[in-house]
Amino acid sequence: MHRIYRVTYPVPALFLLFLILVSPGCLSSIQSDTNLTEDELADLYLAQSAAIMDYRSEYLVDSGMGTGNLNKERIRFDYKSPSFARFEIIESSWHSPGTCATTTGISTSWYDSGTRTYDLSSGMNLSREYDYQRIVRQVVADRDFAILERNVTGGTVRYLIEVETHPYSDKYTPYISSRVRASIDPYAGLAWKVTTYYDPGVVPGPTLAPGLMLPTPTPPMPDSITPGHISISEVPNGEVIYESIHVNTGIPDSYFTFIPPEGSGPRCIPKYQNYVEPPRMEPSVPISEPYPGGVQYSLNESDSGRFISLNNGEILEITLRISPGLAYRWLMPTEGSGLSLINSGSYIEMPEDYDFNSSDTYFFFRRSGYYRWRFKAVEPGTTIFDGIFSLNGCDIQGAKRFNLTVQVGH
């Protein structure tokens, strides 16, 4: 059973009639008999939501519905004005339960229960990623929505509203969508269900699901959309259903203070966080083309853990896959001596069937990206490579790694 506690504050004169009639038996009568227009709905909803100083909530997330790759999560999200927030994964089919984050609006701390590591300066925007009440308030405040339905159940009125995002945008959602629907109670200033849609059209492409902690792809350029070719889908790509919302409960500020769990450790270590790639000897040599004169060894991910020997003057080449468009990158610190970096850099290979005259603005999802290093044996010695595929120089359990030992003989 949903329990709602609400403290009512003074509201504009436009709602004087509602305030006068809010008494036992009157409110339900108003809810049952009044069909609000979009403007009336927005005025009432925003006035009631403005009276919410804090809330504790739990909601269910179903994502990937449009592709059949369904992911389920139960999320706890708590908020306190003006900018405190706390998020925690209670149940999940793809994240570790107990993973949580908290923010004061100035700094955000993140804890990954799967790796038992934490980040005290996370770049995650909790409000944008997990606060669907905020998302709906923005939709209503923009007053560009339409009322689709009005339902009365047990004396409680809920309106189903929808806004189109013309046709692909991340304006409201932390991922790209083309429509946002919400079932809202204007008399409480709360949203109880939010569904998002990714309508197929002339620019197909993947979208990130609610809560996915990866950078959001850039929406298609407006000029690349052909009007009239968007197919409206009734299958959402994501759905959020609130199970409980308790408002104005007096959450203390201390609730949002992050305390590292016992046995956990920092997510970032200086070895990678402060890594700077050494200077290149020959930066003008094209990294995507064969090295003039050839190389002695050309290695990839499958060669991790090897021990190899080089003679003075021989060339070693290492090529590892990256994700074009994402902020993850390879960090390759080395210890020892014997090698000097000739050149390094990233490059991209396009699919053989790619049409460069196509308007497919999501071509970057079909690209293959690589980062390549070329080293030259310059003196006797041993060099140990300890590479990691990392975001912001953080060493986390399960990250891709590349290890290599190279001995340069006399």
C-alpha positions in Angstrom: 0.0 0.0 0.0 1.4 3.4 -1.0 1.8 5.8 2.0 2.2 9.5 1.3 2.9 12.1 3.9 2.7 15.7 2.7 3.2 19.0 4.3 1.3 21.8 2.6 2.8 25.2 2.2 1.2 28.4 1.0 0.6 28.3 -2.8 -0.4 30.9 -5.4 -3.9 32.4 -5.3 -4.7 30.3 -8.4 -5.2 27.3 -6.0 -7.3 29.1 -3.3 -10.3 27.1 -4.3 -8.4 23.9 -3.8 -7.1 25.0 -0.5 -10.5 26.0 0.8 -12.0 22.7 -0.2 -9.3 20.4 1.1 -11.1 18.8 3.9 -12.5 15.3 4.6 -14.8 14.4 1.7 -14.0 17.5 -0.4 -10.7 16.6 -1.9 -11.9 13.3 -3.3 -14.9 15.1 -4.7 -12.7 17.6 -6.5 -10.4 14.8 -7.8 -13.4 12.8 -9.1 -15.3 15.6 -10.7 -12.6 17.9 -12.1 -11.0 17.3 -15.5 -7.8 19.5 -15.5 -6.4 21.1 -18.6 -2.7 20.8 -19.3 -2.1 24.3 -17.8 -4.2 23.6 -14.7 -2.5 20.2 -14.2 1.0 21.8 -14.5 0.1 24.6 -12.0 -1.3 22.2 -9.4 1.4 19.6 -9.8 4.3 22.1 -9.6 2.7 23.8 -6.5 2.4 20.5 -4.7 5.8 19.2 -5.7 7.4 22.5 -4.5 6.1 21.7 -1.0 8.1 18.5 -0.9 11.3 19.2 1.1 12.5 15.6 1.2 11.4 12.1 0.2 12.4 8.4 0.5 11.4 6.1 -2.3 11.8 2.7 -3.9 11.1 1.9 -7.5 11.4 -0.9 -10.0 13.3 -0.5 -13.3 12.7 -2.6 -16.3 15.1 -1.7 -19.1 15.9 -3.0 -22.5 12.2 -3.9 -23.1 12.2 -2.7 -26.7 15.1 -5.1 -27.6 14.0 -8.1 -25.6 17.2 -7.8 -23.5 15.3 -7.2 -20.2 17.2 -6.0 -17.2 15.5 -5.6 -13.8 16.5 -3.6 -10.8 15.0 -2.4 -7.6 16.4 1.1 -6.6 16.2 3.1 -3.4 16.5 6.8 -4.0 16.3 9.4 -1.3 16.3 13.2 -1.7 16.5 16.3 0.5 16.3 19.9 -0.7 18.2 21.6 -2.0 20.6 19.1 -3.5 21.2 16.1 -1.2 20.6 12.7 -2.8 21.3 9.0 -2.1 21.0 6.0 -4.4 21.3 2.3 -3.7 20.8 -0.9 -5.7 18.6 -3.2 -3.7 18.1 -6.0 -6.3 19.6 -6.2 -9.8 20.1 -8.6 -12.7 23.2 -6.9 -13.9 24.7 -4.8 -11.0 25.8 -5.8 -7.6 23.2 -5.2 -4.8 24.5 -2.8 -2.2 26.2 -0.6 -4.8 25.4 3.0 -3.7 26.2 6.6 -4.1 25.5 9.8 -2.2 25.9 13.5 -3.0 25.6 16.8 -1.3 25.2 18.5 -4.7 28.8 19.6 -4.5 30.7 16.3 -4.3 29.5 12.7 -5.0 30.9 9.5 -3.4 30.3 6.1 -5.2 30.7 2.6 -3.7 30.8 -0.5 -5.9 29.8 -3.5 -3.7 31.0 -6.0 -6.4 34.6 -4.8 -6.2 34.3 -3.3 -2.6 35.9 -0.1 -3.9 34.8 3.5 -3.6 35.4 6.8 -5.3 35.2 9.9 -3.2 35.1 12.2 -6.2 32.8 10.5 -8.7 31.5 12.4 -11.7 28.1 10.6 -11.5 25.1 13.0 -11.6 22.8 11.2 -9.3 19.9 13.5 -9.8 20.0 13.2 -13.6 20.6 9.4 -13.6 18.2 8.2 -10.9 15.7 10.9 -9.8 12.6 10.3 -11.9 10.6 12.8 -9.8 13.0 15.5 -11.0 12.7 14.3 -14.6 8.9 14.5 -14.5 8.9 17.9 -12.8 11.0 19.2 -15.7 8.6 17.7 -18.2 5.7 19.4 -16.5 7.5 22.7 -16.0 8.3 22.9 -19.7 4.5 22.7 -20.4 5.0 20.9 -23.7 3.2 17.7 -22.7 -0.2 16.3 -23.6 -2.7 14.6 -21.4 -3.5 11.1 -22.7 -5.7 9.6 -19.9 -7.3 10.5 -16.6 -8.0 7.6 -14.2 -9.7 7.5 -10.9 -9.0 4.5 -8.6 -10.2 4.4 -5.0 -10.8 8.2 -5.0 -7.2 8.9 -6.3 -6.8 10.6 -9.6 -3.8 10.0 -11.8 -3.1 11.6 -15.2 -1.1 10.0 -17.9 1.0 12.6 -19.7 3.4 12.4 -22.6 6.1 14.6 -24.1 7.8 14.0 -27.5 11.5 14.8 -27.9 11.5 15.5 -31.6 12.4 12.6 -32.2 15.6 11.7 -30.3 17.0 13.5 -27.3 18.5 13.1 -23.9 16.9 16.4 -22.7 14.9 14.7 -20.0 16.4 11.2 -19.7 20.0 10.2 -19.0 19.8 8.2 -22.3 18.4 8.9 -25.7 14.6 8.6 -26.0 12.0 9.9 -28.4 9.0 10.0 -25.9 8.5 10.1 -22.2 5.3 9.2 -20.5 4.4 9.6 -16.8 1.5 8.7 -14.6 1.2 11.5 -12.1 -0.9 12.6 -9.1 -1.2 16.4 -9.4 -2.8 16.6 -5.9 0.3 15.1 -4.3 2.9 16.5 -6.8 4.3 13.0 -7.4 5.0 10.7 -10.3 4.2 7.0 -9.9 5.2 5.5 -13.2 7.6 6.7 -15.9 8.0 5.0 -19.3 10.4 6.0 -22.1 10.3 5.1 -25.8 12.9 4.8 -28.5 10.8 5.0 -31.7 12.5 3.4 -34.7 13.2 5.6 -37.7 15.7 6.4 -40.3 18.5 6.7 -37.7 18.6 3.4 -35.8 21.0 3.0 -33.0 21.5 1.7 -29.5 20.4 3.6 -26.4 21.6 3.4 -22.8 19.1 1.9 -20.3 18.1 3.6 -17.0 21.0 3.5 -14.6 23.6 2.4 -17.1 26.9 3.9 -16.0 28.4 4.7 -19.3 28.6 8.0 -21.2 25.5 8.8 -23.2 25.8 8.7 -27.0 25.4 12.1 -28.8 21.9 12.5 -30.2 21.6 12.5 -34.0 22.0 15.9 -35.7 18.6 17.4 -36.6 19.5 17.6 -40.3 20.0 13.8 -40.5 16.4 13.1 -39.6 14.0 12.6 -42.5 10.5 13.9 -41.4 7.7 11.5 -41.5 9.8 8.4 -41.1 9.5 7.8 -37.4 7.5 4.7 -36.4 5.7 5.1 -33.1 6.3 2.1 -30.8 4.0 1.0 -28.0 6.8 -1.1 -26.5 8.8 1.1 -24.1 12.6 0.8 -23.9 12.4 1.5 -20.2 9.9 1.6 -17.4 10.1 2.9 -13.8 7.4 2.0 -11.3 7.4 3.5 -7.8 6.5 1.1 -5.0 6.7 3.6 -2.2 7.2 7.3 -1.7 7.3 8.9 1.8 7.6 12.7 1.7 8.7 15.3 4.2 10.0 12.8 6.7 12.8 15.0 8.1 15.8 13.3 6.7 18.9 14.6 8.5 21.9 16.0 6.5 24.1 13.3 8.1 22.2 10.6 6.3 24.0 11.7 3.1 27.5 11.5 4.5 29.5 8.7 2.9 31.2 6.3 5.3 33.4 3.6 3.5 32.1 0.1 4.3 34.4 -2.0 6.4 36.9 -4.0 4.2 36.5 -1.6 1.2 39.3 0.4 -0.4 39.7 3.4 -2.8 38.9 2.8 -6.4 41.8 4.8 -7.8 45.5 4.3 -7.1 48.3 6.8 -8.0 50.0 4.3 -10.3 47.3 4.8 -12.9 45.6 8.0 -11.7 48.7 10.1 -12.2 50.0 8.2 -15.3 51.6 10.3 -18.0 52.7 8.6 -21.2 56.5 9.0 -21.9 57.6 11.3 -24.8 57.7 9.9 -28.3 60.9 9.6 -30.3 59.3 9.8 -33.7 55.7 11.2 -33.4 55.4 11.9 -37.1 55.3 8.2 -38.1 51.6 7.3 -38.9 50.4 5.0 -36.2 47.8 3.3 -38.4 50.2 2.4 -41.1 53.0 -0.3 -41.1 56.2 0.9 -39.5 59.0 1.6 -42.1 61.4 -1.3 -41.9 59.0 -3.6 -40.1 58.7 -4.8 -36.5 60.1 -7.8 -34.6 57.0 -8.4 -32.6 53.4 -7.2 -33.2 51.3 -8.1 -30.1 47.6 -7.8 -29.1 45.4 -8.7 -26.1 46.1 -12.4 -26.5 49.8 -11.9 -25.9 49.3 -10.6 -22.3 51.6 -12.3 -19.8 54.3 -13.2 -22.3 58.1 -12.8 -21.9 59.9 -11.8 -25.1 63.5 -11.0 -26.0 64.7 -8.2 -28.3 68.1 -7.3 -29.7 69.3 -3.7 -29.8 67.5 -1.7 -32.5 64.6 -4.1 -32.9 61.0 -2.8 -32.8 58.1 -3.9 -30.6 54.5 -3.1 -31.5 51.5 -3.4 -29.1 48.0 -2.9 -30.5 45.0 -3.1 -28.1 41.3 -2.5 -28.7 39.5 0.6 -27.4 35.9 1.8 -27.5 35.5 4.8 -29.9 33.4 7.6 -28.3 33.8 6.4 -24.7 36.1 7.9 -22.1 37.9 4.6 -21.3 41.5 4.4 -22.4 44.6 2.2 -22.1 47.2 3.3 -19.5 50.5 1.5 -20.0 53.0 2.3 -17.2 56.3 0.5 -17.4 59.2 -0.2 -15.0 62.8 -0.9 -15.8 64.9 0.0 -18.8 65.9 -1.1 -22.3 63.1 0.4 -24.4 62.1 3.9 -25.7 58.7 4.8 -27.0 58.9 5.6 -30.7 55.3 6.7 -31.2 51.8 5.9 -30.0 48.2 6.9 -30.6 44.7 5.7 -31.4 43.2 5.0 -34.8 39.9 3.7 -36.1 39.0 1.1 -38.7 35.6 1.5 -40.5 33.5 -1.5 -41.5 34.2 -2.7 -45.0 30.6 -2.3 -46.0 30.2 1.2 -44.6 28.7 3.7 -47.0 30.4 7.1 -46.5 27.5 8.8 -48.3 25.1 7.4 -45.7 23.3 9.6 -43.2 23.8 7.0 -40.4 25.0 9.3 -37.6 25.5 6.3 -35.4 28.4 5.0 -37.5 30.7 5.2 -34.5 29.0 2.2 -32.9 30.2 0.1 -35.9 33.8 1.3 -35.8 36.7 -0.7 -34.5 39.0 1.4 -32.3 42.6 0.6 -31.4 45.5 2.1 -29.4 49.0 1.3 -30.6 52.5 1.7 -29.1 55.8 1.2 -30.8 58.9 0.7 -28.7 62.6 0.5 -29.8 65.2 -1.5 -28.0 68.0 1.0 -27.2 70.0 -0.6 -24.4 70.4 -3.8 -22.4 67.8 -4.1 -19.7 64.4 -5.5 -18.7 61.1 -3.6 -19.0 57.8 -4.7 -17.3 54.5 -3.5 -18.7 51.5 -3.2 -16.4 48.6 -1.9 -18.5 44.9 -1.4 -17.7 41.8 -0.3 -19.6 40.6 2.4 -17.4 38.2 5.3 -16.8 39.8 8.3 -15.1 42.8 6.2 -14.2 40.9 4.0 -11.8 42.0 0.5 -11.1 38.9 -1.7 -10.6 38.5 -5.4 -10.2 37.6 -7.1 -13.5 39.2 -4.3 -15.7 40.9 -5.5 -18.9 44.7 -5.7 -18.4 47.9 -6.2 -20.4 51.1 -7.4 -18.9 54.4 -8.1 -20.6 58.0 -8.5 -19.8 60.6 -7.5 -22.4 64.3 -8.3 -22.1 66.8 -6.5 -24.3 70.1 -8.3 -24.8 73.5 -7.0 -25.5 
